Amino acid sequence: MWIQNFTARAFEKLRREELDAVIRGDKTLEEALDRIQAEGQALTDRIPEKKP
């Protein structure tokens, strides 16, 4: 369960960083969304599957 909490916190941090970059004008919204999608998927892939 801790890995899901860690992943959720990491994703939230990534989302905040990317949104701040868009607000500052450092990135376009499309660039930020692309990074959120790519890194979010990488984080999700690290969550081990539950065993039945």
Steps between C-alpha positions, in 0.01 A plus 500: 500500500787738571609487136160631385523785753854579385390492137202726568721754677759488222231549235350792692844664528558452127159648420568808717844554348370477146203727569732759656723483191199568277386791718851652492508461122797260506303226323196467286203311636562228242862458615390476862226248422742287299743485793223429751373217281843346441625524857160410643503181293852421620387545861195282442713229341704479821196400709516124551191306397293348776520125525163323515 
